[in-house]
Amino acid sequence: MARVAALQFATGTDVDSNLATCLRMIDEARHFEPDLMVLPEFRNDISWYDEAEHAWRVSLEREGPLMGLIGQWA
């Protein structure tokens, strides 16, 4: 049987604060030794976009530094 940790938290427009919250939640979930951690789809920014340019500005590269840090932390 797999143990899953669903990490849910509110995000805002401050990407650094969102990352800090994400890493803290991963750290807390790690104590339960999950096989899988599931993060919110909008972990880096708010869940709506003012315009297409805003969506591109806050998007993350799959192999970029933010995703890499989250992967290493988990």
Backbone bond lengths (Angstrom), bond angles and torsions (degrees), N, CA, C in turn:
res aa  C-N    CA-C-N  psi(-1)  N-CA   C-N-CA  omega(-1)  CA-C   N-CA-C  phi
1 M - - - 1.444 - - 1.529 108.24 -
2 A 1.317 116.50 135.62 1.461 121.98 -179.57 1.521 110.45 -89.55
3 R 1.306 115.00 143.54 1.466 121.51 176.10 1.529 107.14 -103.65
4 V 1.337 116.65 122.97 1.460 122.50 -176.06 1.523 109.74 -117.00
5 A 1.323 116.23 135.63 1.465 121.86 174.63 1.528 107.85 -111.06
6 A 1.324 116.79 117.64 1.464 122.17 176.77 1.520 107.65 -96.90
7 L 1.318 116.71 110.97 1.459 121.81 -176.87 1.523 108.63 -96.50
8 Q 1.312 116.85 116.01 1.455 121.58 -178.58 1.518 108.67 -123.51
9 F 1.324 116.20 129.99 1.458 120.36 178.56 1.519 109.57 -156.40
10 A 1.322 115.33 156.69 1.463 121.13 179.55 1.521 109.58 -79.34
11 T 1.324 116.23 142.17 1.459 121.20 176.81 1.515 109.50 -116.79
12 G 1.308 114.70 161.06 1.456 121.73 176.40 1.514 109.33 -132.23
13 T 1.308 117.15 -159.82 1.462 120.97 -177.98 1.522 112.90 -90.10
14 D 1.324 118.89 -4.25 1.466 122.85 178.92 1.530 108.89 -90.53
15 V 1.333 116.26 100.69 1.463 121.77 -174.76 1.526 111.39 -61.20
16 D 1.329 117.93 -39.64 1.471 120.86 179.82 1.528 111.39 -63.72
17 S 1.312 116.74 -41.60 1.462 120.93 177.86 1.530 110.55 -65.71
18 N 1.321 116.31 -40.94 1.467 120.39 177.97 1.523 110.74 -62.21
19 L 1.337 116.97 -41.40 1.461 120.74 178.72 1.520 110.33 -64.33
20 A 1.326 117.42 -43.44 1.468 120.98 179.36 1.533 110.42 -60.50
21 T 1.319 116.80 -42.50 1.467 120.65 177.89 1.523 110.66 -63.71
22 C 1.315 116.51 -43.73 1.463 121.48 179.51 1.527 110.64 -59.54
23 L 1.330 117.28 -47.12 1.463 121.03 -179.38 1.527 111.53 -65.87
24 R 1.321 116.92 -37.06 1.468 120.46 177.30 1.529 110.78 -64.59
25 M 1.327 116.20 -42.19 1.466 120.24 179.03 1.529 111.33 -65.25
26 I 1.327 116.71 -39.52 1.469 120.70 176.59 1.520 109.52 -61.80
27 D 1.322 115.62 -44.00 1.464 120.79 -180.00 1.532 111.03 -60.61
28 E 1.327 116.89 -43.34 1.465 120.62 178.87 1.531 111.29 -65.80
29 A 1.326 116.87 -41.69 1.468 120.61 -178.57 1.523 111.55 -68.48
30 R 1.311 116.64 -29.50 1.461 121.21 -178.50 1.528 112.08 -57.49
31 H 1.323 117.65 -29.73 1.470 121.98 179.97 1.532 112.31 -63.08
32 F 1.334 116.88 -22.50 1.468 121.43 -179.63 1.527 112.28 -92.14
33 E 1.329 116.58 1.44 1.467 123.75 177.65 1.531 113.12 50.81
34 P 1.348 117.06 56.02 1.466 118.76 179.63 1.529 111.50 -73.82
35 D 1.317 115.55 154.33 1.459 121.41 173.16 1.524 110.61 -82.57
36 L 1.331 115.65 -24.34 1.455 122.04 -177.51 1.521 109.00 -145.54
37 M 1.343 116.65 135.42 1.465 122.01 172.78 1.523 107.51 -114.25
38 V 1.326 115.95 129.76 1.457 121.55 -179.74 1.522 107.72 -110.37
39 L 1.337 115.73 123.34 1.461 121.89 -178.57 1.525 110.57 -103.65
40 P 1.335 117.39 157.03 1.466 119.88 176.79 1.529 110.47 -62.24
41 E 1.323 116.47 146.66 1.456 119.58 178.93 1.526 111.39 -66.39
42 F 1.310 118.11 -26.80 1.461 122.07 177.69 1.520 109.27 -108.80
43 R 1.317 116.88 66.70 1.461 119.92 -177.61 1.521 112.78 -90.59
44 N 1.322 117.96 -14.51 1.454 119.40 -177.90 1.525 113.78 -103.74
45 D 1.332 117.90 -16.66 1.460 120.21 -176.83 1.531 108.68 -158.25
46 I 1.303 116.14 176.28 1.461 121.28 179.85 1.528 110.93 -63.34
47 S 1.303 117.21 165.81 1.464 121.14 -171.93 1.528 114.31 -91.60
48 W 1.306 117.72 16.98 1.461 119.72 174.38 1.521 107.87 -143.24
49 Y 1.304 115.17 159.31 1.461 121.00 -177.08 1.518 109.45 -122.86
50 D 1.325 115.02 139.40 1.460 120.13 178.33 1.523 111.26 -69.84
51 E 1.325 115.86 -34.49 1.463 122.38 -178.23 1.527 108.15 -164.14
52 A 1.312 117.19 172.13 1.468 121.23 -177.61 1.529 111.29 -58.87
53 E 1.315 117.84 -38.74 1.470 121.21 -179.49 1.525 110.74 -60.81
54 H 1.314 117.20 -38.15 1.465 121.69 178.55 1.529 110.22 -63.17
55 A 1.322 117.20 -42.64 1.468 121.18 178.83 1.521 110.78 -60.99
56 W 1.330 117.45 -43.64 1.470 120.15 178.93 1.521 111.22 -67.12
57 R 1.326 117.45 -37.64 1.468 121.56 -177.33 1.529 111.92 -64.04
58 V 1.314 117.84 -36.71 1.468 120.39 -176.75 1.526 113.22 -98.83
59 S 1.325 117.14 0.78 1.469 119.33 179.38 1.530 110.18 -69.61
60 L 1.319 115.49 154.74 1.462 121.69 -179.02 1.518 110.14 -113.36
61 E 1.325 115.47 140.69 1.456 119.57 173.55 1.521 108.20 -76.81
62 R 1.300 115.66 138.83 1.467 120.43 -178.38 1.526 111.51 -56.85
63 E 1.308 117.18 -40.97 1.466 121.98 -179.50 1.530 111.31 -101.00
64 G 1.317 117.66 16.05 1.455 121.75 -177.65 1.521 112.93 -76.69
65 P 1.336 116.08 175.20 1.466 120.87 -175.56 1.528 114.45 -63.60
66 L 1.318 118.48 -37.98 1.467 120.11 -179.75 1.516 111.88 -65.88
67 M 1.323 116.73 -47.33 1.466 119.97 179.87 1.524 110.45 -67.00
68 G 1.331 116.55 -36.37 1.461 120.17 177.66 1.515 111.68 -62.93
69 L 1.331 116.73 -42.84 1.461 121.07 179.57 1.527 110.93 -64.71
70 I 1.314 116.48 -43.16 1.468 119.75 178.30 1.527 110.06 -61.76
71 G 1.324 117.03 -43.24 1.462 120.96 179.06 1.517 112.84 -63.27
72 Q 1.322 116.87 -42.02 1.468 120.79 178.39 1.522 110.89 -66.40
73 W 1.322 116.20 -39.84 1.467 121.03 -177.09 1.522 110.96 -65.64
74 A 1.345 115.38 -38.26 1.465 120.24 -178.61 1.519 109.65 -72.21
